[in-house]
Amino acid sequence: MDVFQINQQDDRPIELTVKNYEYKTRKTDPFYVEVNKVMKYYAVCPACKNPIIIVNLYVDKTLDENKNKMPVHAKHCKYDVTNLAEYSQEAYDVCPLGNPSKFGGSSKHRSKNRSNEIVGLIKNYPVVLYNEIRRITCIDFTEKTFSAMINTFIKAEGYYYKYINKYNLPYGFLNMQKSIRIYKNKLYYSPFKSEMIKSINNSEFFQYKDYIITPKLKDGFYEIELYLANHKIDSEYEIETIDLIIIEKSNGKTNEVFNKTVKIDIEKYINAVDKHRRINGITEAIKLVD
């Protein structure tokens, strides 16, 4: 995985980079530990609180089976790390980061605390979720569409599905939707926005013109839709990806317009929620004048 934490009482994930790791750990024990004359780098999983080991923190020469350089990443280690964390198999078995569930599964839990946590995030921080699904998809969904998506999620009791947790909620939320109509939608900021515009303009039926997705021809019936599919779990790196797909339809013909594999970012959403919560707290003491 590509996040870590150093405090067992803090469940906010920190993006795993050399700079962040050095700054947070101060390059001290119990994070930097010499074992048999080899330096090992440890931290804590934000979710299950088990110890994790940082791989390839400074060495980028390690190659995988395809001779590709292996990036810095963290893996759960199934043993205690002195003065840092004790390993718990029970906690690991239900860890959403180290032992994630496959998207699309029908398996449900019946934990009121867990389901209320998900519902509470949607109810109390809807703007954060709204911004995240727009960022992930590059689509500037209307408020009406977002409202319909929430209704779909709640009616389907998405908050009970095992594969959905507070870290991947925006992705799980999107995955539970049927194909989403994006006809005459604007695009939202994304690193692959230009790539998406090019794909839409190269499609058979649609174009991105005057800042909206619109048919190339005025005559006829056309549809363009987006959905998420093909969730994959890489157990080696403990990371997840999912495909963002756009299709167009006309007269019984369906074309794939865009297909982009995106990494599931388990750090951005929940930290945005935490920032929103902190900012709200700044104004709590303000009293209205009677």
Disulfide bonds with the S-S distance in Angstrom:
none
